[in-house]
């Protein structure tokens, strides 16, 4: 799955580098500027993949919050796995996976632009007790897809920053 993700990111990078994009596919405004990602675990897969996604959209991710126009603060990350269904032998047939990320977005002065929000994803996958390795691999693929969905939700909230910043400073365009 990692090769698939790498190929997808490479293809997106090549397509956006030549100026081509799908209609309404510009999730993040080009005027966003620099961004700082703050998390308790700065080396997590979520932060690494979010950094790559921001790079694809041309957003400069900086390591120091003082150098950033905005900061995305990851407050909490929760991942749960529970039994979804059981088979006739009272053994696990499906697992349900849940991932939630609580985050907020602040400007350079520390003003909250996007209040505490939760990006969440739920998926179910089949568990085959005769092939545990394949089931584990499927679980990892499902988790990677879930992380991609959470990243998309965070990126979608970043789209609202210019509007929120204009309202906060009162510099919106009068109509």
Backbone torsions as a table, in degrees:
resi	resn	phi	psi	omega
1	UNK	NA	-31.6	-179.4
2	UNK	-64.8	-36.9	177.5
3	UNK	-64.8	-40.6	178.7
4	UNK	-61.9	-44.3	179.2
5	UNK	-63.9	-42.8	179.3
6	UNK	-62.9	-42.1	178.0
7	UNK	-64.1	-39.4	179.2
8	UNK	-65.1	-45.1	178.8
9	UNK	-63.7	-41.4	178.2
10	UNK	-62.6	-44.0	179.3
11	UNK	-63.4	-43.0	178.2
12	UNK	-63.4	-40.1	179.7
13	UNK	-63.7	-45.2	179.7
14	UNK	-63.8	-42.2	-179.1
15	UNK	-67.2	-41.4	-179.8
16	UNK	-75.1	-27.4	179.5
17	UNK	-66.6	-31.5	-179.7
18	UNK	-87.1	1.4	176.8
19	UNK	94.4	-4.8	-178.9
20	UNK	-83.7	138.9	173.1
21	UNK	-154.4	153.8	176.3
22	UNK	-68.2	151.9	176.4
23	UNK	-58.6	134.1	-179.5
24	UNK	60.3	26.3	-178.4
25	UNK	-95.9	-4.9	178.9
26	UNK	-77.9	92.3	-176.7
27	UNK	-71.5	-47.1	-175.3
28	UNK	-101.9	131.0	178.4
29	UNK	-63.4	143.6	-179.4
30	UNK	-69.6	-18.3	-178.9
31	UNK	-86.5	11.3	-174.9
32	UNK	-63.8	-37.0	-178.3
33	UNK	86.0	-148.4	-177.9
34	UNK	-92.2	157.0	-174.5
35	UNK	-138.4	142.1	175.7
36	UNK	-114.4	136.3	176.4
37	UNK	-106.0	122.2	-178.8
38	UNK	-114.8	127.2	-178.7
39	UNK	-153.7	155.6	175.2
40	UNK	-64.4	-29.9	178.8
41	UNK	-123.3	91.3	-175.8
42	UNK	-72.2	-7.6	179.6
43	UNK	-108.3	17.5	-178.5
44	UNK	-73.4	161.2	177.2
45	UNK	-61.5	-36.5	-179.7
46	UNK	-61.2	-48.0	-179.2
47	UNK	-65.5	-42.1	179.7
48	UNK	-61.7	-44.9	-178.7
49	UNK	-72.7	-34.6	176.3
50	UNK	-66.0	-40.1	176.5
51	UNK	-61.7	-44.3	178.0
52	UNK	-62.4	-42.3	-179.7
53	UNK	-64.5	-41.4	178.4
54	UNK	-64.3	-38.3	177.9
55	UNK	-62.2	-38.8	178.3
56	UNK	-61.0	-36.0	-179.8
57	UNK	-88.3	6.1	174.7
58	UNK	80.8	18.7	179.0
59	UNK	-92.3	127.7	179.6
60	UNK	-80.9	120.6	178.2
61	UNK	-97.7	122.1	-178.3
62	UNK	-109.1	155.8	-176.8
63	UNK	-86.6	-19.9	-178.4
64	UNK	-109.3	127.6	-178.6
65	UNK	-62.7	-28.3	179.9
66	UNK	-67.9	-23.0	-179.5
67	UNK	-91.3	-0.2	-173.1
68	UNK	-103.6	147.2	172.8
69	UNK	-73.4	-35.5	-177.4
70	UNK	-142.2	160.2	175.4
71	UNK	-132.1	136.2	170.5
72	UNK	-100.9	118.1	-177.2
73	UNK	-105.1	112.6	176.3
74	UNK	-83.4	110.6	-175.6
75	UNK	-84.2	-42.2	-176.3
76	UNK	-155.2	146.8	175.5
77	UNK	-130.6	123.8	-179.9
78	UNK	-123.5	135.2	177.8
79	UNK	-133.4	124.6	179.8
80	UNK	-128.2	153.2	176.7
81	UNK	-136.8	127.2	178.7
82	UNK	-140.5	163.7	-180.0
83	UNK	-69.3	126.9	178.3
84	UNK	-89.4	-52.5	177.5
85	UNK	-143.4	160.8	177.6
86	UNK	-121.8	152.2	179.3
87	UNK	-87.8	-176.4	-177.1
88	UNK	-64.4	-22.1	179.2
89	UNK	-89.3	11.3	-178.7
90	UNK	61.8	35.1	175.6
91	UNK	-115.8	159.7	-176.5
92	UNK	-64.3	128.5	175.4
93	UNK	-107.4	-33.8	179.5
94	UNK	-143.0	148.2	171.9
95	UNK	-113.5	147.5	175.2
96	UNK	-109.3	126.6	178.9
97	UNK	-109.2	136.9	176.1
98	UNK	-129.3	136.1	172.4
99	UNK	-132.8	136.1	178.9
100	UNK	-136.2	139.1	176.3
101	UNK	-127.3	121.8	173.9
102	UNK	-94.1	129.8	-178.0
103	UNK	-149.1	161.2	171.9
104	UNK	-142.2	162.3	-177.6
105	UNK	-123.7	127.9	-179.5
106	UNK	-123.5	157.3	176.5
107	UNK	-89.3	-176.5	-176.6
108	UNK	-63.6	-25.5	-179.8
109	UNK	-88.0	-3.0	-179.5
110	UNK	91.9	4.1	177.6
111	UNK	-73.7	134.1	179.1
112	UNK	-75.8	118.9	178.2
113	UNK	-94.1	-42.7	176.6
114	UNK	-119.7	113.8	-176.8
115	UNK	-65.7	172.5	-178.6
116	UNK	-48.6	120.8	-178.4
117	UNK	-127.6	159.7	178.3
118	UNK	-123.5	125.7	171.2
119	UNK	-99.9	125.1	-176.4
120	UNK	-137.9	149.9	-179.9
121	UNK	-142.5	143.5	176.9
122	UNK	-132.0	133.2	178.0
123	UNK	-139.0	154.7	175.6
124	UNK	-123.9	137.7	175.8
125	UNK	-134.7	152.6	-179.3
126	UNK	-80.1	139.6	177.3
127	UNK	-110.5	124.8	179.2
128	UNK	-108.0	108.5	-176.9
129	UNK	-68.0	-16.0	177.6
130	UNK	-83.8	-16.8	179.3
131	UNK	-138.8	75.4	-174.8
132	UNK	-65.1	-37.2	-179.5
133	UNK	-62.7	-44.3	177.7
134	UNK	-64.4	-38.5	178.3
135	UNK	-65.5	-39.4	176.5
136	UNK	-64.5	-41.0	177.5
137	UNK	-63.4	-40.8	178.3
138	UNK	-63.9	-40.1	178.5
139	UNK	-61.0	-42.5	179.2
140	UNK	-63.9	-40.4	177.5
141	UNK	-64.4	-41.5	178.4
142	UNK	-63.0	-42.3	179.4
143	UNK	-63.6	-38.3	177.4
144	UNK	-64.3	-41.0	176.6
145	UNK	-64.7	-37.8	178.4
146	UNK	-65.4	-42.4	178.9
147	UNK	-62.4	-39.4	177.4
148	UNK	-62.4	-39.2	177.7
149	UNK	-65.9	-40.2	178.1
150	UNK	-64.7	-42.6	178.3
151	UNK	-60.8	-42.5	178.1
152	UNK	-60.8	-40.2	178.6
153	UNK	-63.9	-40.1	177.9
154	UNK	-66.7	-44.1	178.6
155	UNK	-61.2	-37.7	179.1
156	UNK	-63.7	-35.9	176.9
157	UNK	-70.5	-32.7	177.5
158	UNK	-61.7	-26.6	178.9
159	UNK	-61.4	-26.8	-177.3
160	UNK	-83.8	-8.0	-174.5
161	UNK	-58.1	-50.9	-177.7
162	UNK	-57.6	-40.8	178.8
163	UNK	-63.5	-45.6	-178.5
164	UNK	-66.7	-40.8	179.7
165	UNK	-64.8	-39.8	177.7
166	UNK	-62.3	-42.0	179.8
167	UNK	-67.6	-37.9	-178.3
168	UNK	-67.5	-35.8	-178.5
169	UNK	-95.0	-9.9	-179.6
170	UNK	74.5	20.6	-178.5
171	UNK	-103.4	24.0	177.3
172	UNK	-68.0	157.1	-179.9
173	UNK	-76.7	125.4	177.2
174	UNK	-71.3	145.9	-179.2
175	UNK	-119.2	NA	NA
